[in-house]
Amino acid sequence: MASVDWSYHRPGCISCKRTQEFLAKHSIAEAEQVNAKKTKYERDAALGLLDGVDNLYVTRGKKTLHFDLKNDRPDDDEIAAVILGRSGTLRAPVLRKGKTLIVGFTEEAFEKVLT
């Protein structure tokens, strides 16, 4: 069975629900799951999640941004601008698989990285 190392979700979030449906449909297990209502990642903690990450995919609406953190890492302000929500905390959903972190949901990015 395929798996993701870590997931971050918020109950009641439509994108988080779609993420859970995608994982179930593809029989992808979550090794660790964190509830965003109980654990909030502010700027420094959210940026800390990028330690050891080579590829970052961030979905905003229908657009997916890809950051090659290993070879061409943007500054922390640029990354924070796309991974943090209006509240200043990490957006949900977030999945980590190996050296890849995905923020937000698009089926295309999930297909590419997770299957």
BAFI-3210 file (N, C-alpha, C; in Angstrom, 3 decimals, decimal comma, padded with zeros to 6 digits):
// residues 115
n [1|2|3|4|5|6|7|8|9|10|11|12|13|14|15|16|17|18|19|20|21|22|23|24|25|26|27|28|29|30|31|32|33|34|35|36|37|38|39|40|41|42|43|44|45|46|47|48|49|50|51|52|53|54|55|56|57|58|59|60|61|62|63|64|65|66|67|68|69|70|71|72|73|74|75|76|77|78|79|80|81|82|83|84|85|86|87|88|89|90|91|92|93|94|95|96|97|98|99|100|101|102|103|104|105|106|107|108|109|110|111|112|113|114|115]
n.u [000,837|000,559|001,860|001,760|004,049|003,301|000,473|-001,620|-004,521|-007,757|-010,685|-013,853|-013,035|-013,255|-011,303|-009,636|-011,310|-011,561|-008,943|-008,739|-010,578|-009,283|-006,975|-008,151|-009,416|-007,201|-005,976|-004,035|-002,172|-001,858|000,906|001,291|-001,008|-002,116|-004,217|-005,385|-006,914|-006,241|-003,467|-001,482|000,527|002,589|004,412|007,367|007,402|006,020|007,753|009,836|008,959|009,904|012,449|014,701|013,141|012,919|011,273|008,547|005,149|002,557|-000,787|-002,978|-006,094|-006,851|-004,304|-001,074|001,910|005,372|008,225|011,636|013,379|015,843|017,665|017,064|016,095|013,649|013,479|012,574|010,379|008,990|008,213|006,693|004,588|003,018|002,453|001,226|-001,897|-004,501|-004,727|-002,201|-001,177|-000,173|-001,537|-004,161|-005,098|-002,053|000,487|003,162|005,514|008,238|010,770|009,135|006,742|003,349|001,116|-002,185|-004,843|-004,880|-005,953|-004,245|-001,601|-001,466|-001,763|000,609|002,647|001,940|001,023]
n.v [-001,182|002,199|005,222|008,339|010,406|012,348|014,269|017,153|018,540|020,170|019,775|019,935|021,451|021,927|021,377|019,760|017,612|016,655|015,880|013,752|012,017|011,500|010,170|007,899|006,743|005,980|004,226|005,172|005,444|007,333|008,079|009,775|012,008|015,302|017,510|020,553|022,316|021,868|021,969|024,549|025,952|028,515|031,123|030,621|027,944|026,725|027,209|025,703|023,146|022,668|021,724|019,450|019,070|018,832|019,448|021,589|021,896|024,091|024,843|027,207|028,163|027,228|027,040|025,639|025,937|025,252|024,714|024,336|023,472|022,488|023,224|025,857|027,690|029,943|033,050|033,132|034,837|034,841|032,171|031,916|033,607|032,091|029,679|030,249|031,120|033,679|034,039|033,852|031,429|028,055|026,885|024,543|021,648|019,792|017,700|015,449|013,606|011,717|013,669|015,669|018,226|019,061|021,661|022,503|021,449|019,732|017,549|016,863|017,475|015,743|013,259|013,224|013,251|011,402|008,976]
n.w [000,000|-000,842|000,674|002,524|004,268|006,106|007,023|006,972|007,986|007,974|009,690|008,121|006,001|002,554|000,553|002,033|002,486|-000,132|-000,507|001,353|000,169|-002,264|-001,337|-000,164|-002,407|-003,923|-002,257|-000,396|002,423|005,504|007,333|009,503|010,891|011,216|012,906|011,845|013,287|015,866|015,998|015,125|012,625|012,585|010,824|011,167|012,078|009,995|007,835|008,781|008,253|005,772|005,893|004,607|002,387|-001,080|-003,234|-003,642|-003,949|-004,562|-004,425|-005,669|-006,084|-009,313|-010,149|-010,008|-008,329|-008,642|-006,738|-006,829|-004,372|-003,801|-005,813|-006,555|-004,492|-003,406|-001,480|002,041|002,491|000,049|-000,144|002,218|001,586|-000,115|001,188|003,567|005,034|005,167|007,882|008,794|009,342|008,477|005,470|004,740|002,900|003,635|002,440|002,952|001,263|001,286|000,021|-000,828|-000,601|-000,528|-000,784|-000,436|-002,696|-005,717|-008,139|-010,228|-009,340|-007,158|-008,421|-009,918|-007,941|-005,949|-007,007]
ca.u [000,000|001,290|001,600|002,394|004,716|002,689|-000,619|-002,138|-005,856|-008,678|-012,045|-014,807|-012,416|-013,625|-010,084|-009,156|-012,205|-011,160|-007,669|-009,038|-011,232|-008,245|-006,140|-008,931|-009,625|-005,941|-005,457|-002,813|-002,263|-001,158|001,688|001,001|-002,026|-002,201|-005,441|-005,024|-007,654|-005,584|-002,047|-001,309|001,907|002,802|005,449|008,638|007,146|005,649|008,986|010,615|008,505|010,611|013,755|014,794|012,234|013,535|010,238|007,357|004,041|001,548|-001,962|-003,787|-007,158|-006,572|-002,897|-000,125|003,279|006,399|009,484|012,747|014,072|017,214|018,531|016,721|015,175|013,334|013,654|011,508|009,208|008,253|007,589|005,657|003,450|002,157|002,055|000,452|-003,203|-004,742|-004,576|-000,776|-000,796|-000,057|-002,771|-004,455|-004,337|-000,627|000,985|004,587|005,936|009,677|011,346|008,172|005,653|002,268|000,200|-003,393|-005,283|-005,272|-005,822|-003,085|-000,377|-001,507|-001,484|002,022|003,539|001,538|000,671]
ca.v [000,000|003,461|006,055|009,642|010,443|013,312|015,051|018,252|018,796|020,899|019,245|020,875|022,100|021,220|020,852|018,662|016,486|016,130|015,196|012,477|011,177|011,076|009,177|006,675|006,177|005,405|003,376|005,786|005,597|008,464|007,607|010,695|012,978|016,408|018,301|021,971|023,072|021,638|022,331|025,614|026,218|029,888|031,306|029,924|026,503|026,297|027,175|024,585|021,910|022,526|021,092|018,165|019,031|019,271|019,951|022,137|022,197|024,891|025,085|028,391|028,094|026,179|027,164|024,945|026,445|024,284|025,312|023,403|024,004|021,978|023,913|027,258|028,034|031,358|033,471|032,710|035,691|034,376|030,891|032,170|034,253|031,111|028,545|030,725|031,693|035,039|034,031|033,801|030,051|027,147|026,495|023,105|020,487|019,664|016,325|015,254|012,269|011,784|015,011|016,509|018,769|019,607|022,522|022,692|020,252|019,577|016,139|016,707|017,420|014,523|012,151|013,276|013,005|010,329|007,694]
ca.w [000,000|-000,893|001,849|002,680|005,564|007,025|006,443|007,787|007,454|008,831|009,575|007,545|004,837|001,322|-000,078|002,878|002,210|-001,442|-000,289|001,994|-000,836|-003,203|-000,661|-000,024|-003,748|-004,390|-001,169|000,118|003,879|006,106|008,471|010,604|010,507|012,168|012,798|011,790|014,315|017,150|015,874|014,139|012,235|012,170|009,810|011,387|012,141|008,640|007,043|009,313|007,613|004,500|006,112|003,934|001,239|-002,341|-004,135|-003,011|-004,858|-003,866|-005,250|-005,390|-007,076|-010,306|-010,510|-009,147|-008,411|-008,254|-006,294|-006,707|-003,200|-003,768|-006,765|-006,795|-003,404|-003,226|-000,088|002,940|002,324|-001,127|000,203|003,224|000,923|-000,784|002,033|004,710|004,729|005,677|009,341|009,115|009,659|007,340|004,803|004,712|003,335|003,311|002,469|002,714|000,854|001,044|-000,037|-001,526|000,194|-001,349|-000,028|-001,231|-003,403|-007,123|-008,490|-011,109|-008,527|-006,361|-009,341|-010,284|-006,828|-005,037|-007,616]
c.u [000,881|000,966|002,242|002,962|003,956|001,565|-001,142|-003,484|-006,694|-010,076|-012,991|-014,295|-012,733|-012,399|-009,517|-010,012|-011,841|-009,840|-007,911|-009,696|-010,220|-007,397|-006,881|-009,108|-008,379|-005,255|-004,110|-003,016|-001,484|-000,418|001,414|000,017|-002,138|-003,447|-005,082|-005,793|-006,981|-004,122|-001,906|000,178|001,988|004,040|006,700|008,459|006,797|006,884|009,891|010,206|009,236|012,006|013,749|013,884|012,963|012,528|009,013|006,347|002,995|000,418|-002,689|-004,855|-006,885|-005,104|-002,021|001,270|004,226|007,658|010,508|013,631|015,522|018,139|018,255|015,705|014,923|013,528|012,409|010,243|008,350|007,527|006,448|004,405|002,506|001,717|001,230|-000,866|-003,316|-004,551|-003,107|-000,300|-000,801|-001,429|-002,940|-005,233|-002,863|-000,268|002,487|004,817|007,404|010,176|010,444|007,073|004,633|001,342|-000,994|-003,729|-005,510|-005,018|-004,579|-001,792|-000,327|-001,200|000,011|002,925|003,211|001,254|001,730]
c.v [001,244|004,286|007,419|009,672|011,273|014,031|016,045|018,621|019,559|020,312|020,323|021,601|021,278|020,619|019,682|017,420|015,847|015,361|013,818|011,510|010,642|009,968|007,845|005,972|005,452|004,524|003,876|006,054|006,833|007,965|008,465|011,740|014,023|017,227|019,788|022,813|022,947|022,079|023,354|025,832|027,666|029,940|030,461|028,407|025,958|026,212|026,037|023,247|021,650|021,922|019,708|018,021|019,578|019,909|020,378|022,451|022,941|025,186|026,316|028,439|026,943|026,163|026,415|025,486|025,339|025,047|024,196|023,934|023,557|022,825|025,399|027,729|029,543|031,754|033,115|033,549|035,230|033,062|031,111|032,772|033,247|029,945|028,965|031,317|033,100|035,140|034,055|032,416|029,218|026,801|024,978|022,824|020,582|018,186|016,336|013,795|012,375|013,219|015,984|016,935|019,379|020,398|022,812|021,411|020,529|018,121|015,907|016,582|016,137|013,307|012,076|012,803|011,718|008,989|007,242]
c.w [000,000|000,350|001,709|004,096|006,592|006,311|007,472|007,192|008,468|008,632|009,041|006,322|003,582|000,641|000,724|002,658|000,871|-001,336|000,314|001,016|-001,844|-002,582|-000,531|-001,374|-004,250|-003,334|-000,663|001,609|004,333|007,345|009,702|010,103|011,612|011,868|012,891|012,804|015,675|017,142|014,767|013,886|011,763|011,290|010,043|011,423|010,758|007,755|007,507|008,711|006,298|004,657|005,472|002,729|000,010|-003,285|-003,349|-004,100|-004,044|-004,838|-004,747|-006,457|-008,027|-010,723|-009,500|-009,408|-007,969|-007,894|-006,145|-005,584|-003,125|-004,640|-006,927|-005,755|-003,349|-001,765|000,730|002,788|001,149|-000,829|001,193|002,583|000,281|000,117|003,252|004,246|005,298|007,175|009,764|009,501|008,385|006,780|004,878|003,438|002,934|003,418|002,259|002,367|000,502|001,102|-000,786|-000,563|-000,757|-000,433|-000,921|-001,974|-004,882|-007,459|-009,347|-010,307|-007,703|-007,227|-009,653|-009,153|-006,059|-005,690|-008,600]
res [m|a|s|v|d|w|s|y|h|r|p|g|c|i|s|c|k|r|t|q|e|f|l|a|k|h|s|i|a|e|a|e|q|v|n|a|k|k|t|k|y|e|r|d|a|a|l|g|l|l|d|g|v|d|n|l|y|v|t|r|g|k|k|t|l|h|f|d|l|k|n|d|r|p|d|d|d|e|i|a|a|v|i|l|g|r|s|g|t|l|r|a|p|v|l|r|k|g|k|t|l|i|v|g|f|t|e|e|a|f|e|k|v|l|t]
***
